[in-house]
Amino acid sequence: MIIFFIHRFNDIDHLTPIIYKIAKETQEKVLVLSLNPFLEINKDFRLLYLIDETDVDIDILYNKYFPKFFYRIIGLFWGTGGGKILLVLRKTIISLFRLDISSVIARLYNDKWVMDFFAAIKPKLLVFDHAIRPGIYNATSLLAIAKNLSIPTVDLPHGISLYIRHPNAWDKARFNLVNYRKDHMVLQTQWWKDELVEHGLDLRNVSILGSARFCDEWTNILHDIIPPERSLSSRGLDKLKVVYMEVAAVNDVKINLIEEMIGKISSLDFVSLIIKPQTRGGKTFFSLPDNIYVAKNENSVNLIKWADVVIVVFTSILIEALIQKKSLIYPRYLHNRETIYEKFNSCWDVGSYDELESALYKLKDEPTYRPYSDSSVEDFMDAVVNNGPSRRDVLDGYKNFLLNIAN
């Protein structure tokens, strides 16, 4: 049995393709368990697809093993079911007692619980995403007991790092990856690997396998299964449809210039502008004019389908824009770092707001115009997604990698 641990949107997005490949093409028993007790696993369309198409078992970790009746009672508190009454009760208890759910989980589902759980199900391999480290839910116990029982552990990416060199705000992420790595680690690009090595990463059992999330095989599936967005169907008719994909504040962006850019674009009468907050936070970190639509619930893939133009400073969803062959504008002047996509000339690089506005006017008149070539985009995709020549089977690489460790 191989267990994949999930806990939020981003790791589901990047781990689901790998889970699908193993469950669909091998005889391995696959278990997907959420460390987050309130993750809506019964509503996520990607997880529902796994249930429909494979024999994967998906559940909240803490409802998978009840050594005593007490744990069965506590298990009623986890999850998102039970109707509005139980939902209100959960929120009230957490607020009233100021509960740190992660600490509560760590105490309840401790070394003893994990030891007994592993003894009951006998896993051959535990798969985590890069963000999981000791201190998050009961990860400390999971990792310690896995080590004691010689169960191999693997780190898989939950995003793509696209800077050539990341800003200081990434110090914590680098520290965690270097110091809390699992037995095996997968990275997507050589640039990120080189940077982590400079910060002390032990190269033993480190592999570069590309991006499962953005590879051809999974992209084709994702575009078929993603629910449509009715909210977009009548928006921006007869206008140039523009989506700005927000970047996290940790990326050394110039917030005042972003606010200025958004305000000016929103005033262009030929533009329909939508802001997509970063998926981890779900909210913007700068002030917005009242006339701008903020897409808090719409999926980024659907927003890009809707858009004529996608504006990105730094987020891996820009790869989706390239896949869908939408005009990708990169306002380089909003930060001071070099990115992999500008290195490959695979975007419309603008050095000022005036250049950005000129690009929008150009696209209004010539919607298919791109100053970057298809070959540049292909070279970029080969470097960060395919980890080699185009049409390489990325998911097969992940599948074989994990099976070799498990067996």
Secondary structure, 3 states (H helix, E strand, C coil): CEEEEECCHHHHHHHHHHHHHHHHHCCCCEEEEECCCCCCCCCCHHHHHHHHHCCCEEEEHHHCCCCCHHHHHHHCCCCCCCHHHHHHHHHHHHHHCCCCHHHHHHHHCCHHHHHHHHHHHCCCEEEEECCCCCCCCCHHHHHHHHHHCCCCEEEECCCCCCECCCCHHHHHHHHHHHHCCCCEEEECCHHHHHHHHHCCCCCCCEEECCCCCCCHHHHHHHHHHCCCCHHHCCCCCCCEEEEEECCCHHHCCCHHHHHHHHHHHHCCCCEEEEEECCCCCCCCCCCCCCCCEECCCCCHHHHHHHCCEEEECCCCCHHHHHHCCCEEEEEHHHCCCCEHHHHCCCCEEECCHHHHHHHHHHHHHCCCCCCCCHHHHHHHHHHHHHCCCCCCCHHHHHHHHHHHHHC
